[in-house]
């Protein structure tokens, strides 16, 4: 864990086995609020990959998720062999509507890349990015691979990044 004291926030990145019930609820709540309700997308969020993932999130330190507090941003980091045979994956990238355009999305990606590098050094990364965010991910060294495709009714593009820190 680390604190961003001037903003009253705290980063956490833990495996499934270290998630407490309240934190898990807060993470799933944010994923549902954005991916299902806001984006009006009916899909199977609970896909059996969470148990094999690292879960990284930003929470308000005055009311942590473990105490029923607010999760502001989140990613799910999957080792190679889960979503893609030879690449790590960063997925379920989400920020709360309340903090969008405050720079937390970029901070979330930097933190996620650092965590991937620490957990799986030397392994490249593949993501399935919403197409409108292609330039955002390109800013972190990702490059588009192939044509756009529909995933759950939303245009996406496969993107890869070589191994290494952010």
Secondary structure, DSSP 8 states (H G I E B T S, - for coil): -EEEGGGTEEEEEEEGGG--HHHHHHHHHHHIIIIIIITT-------S-GGGEEEEEEEETTS-GGGT--EEEEEEEE-TTTSSSSSEEEEEEEE-GGGTTTTHHHHHHHHHHHHHHHHSTT--EEEEEEGGGHHHHHTTT-EEEEEEEEETTEEEEEEEE-SS--
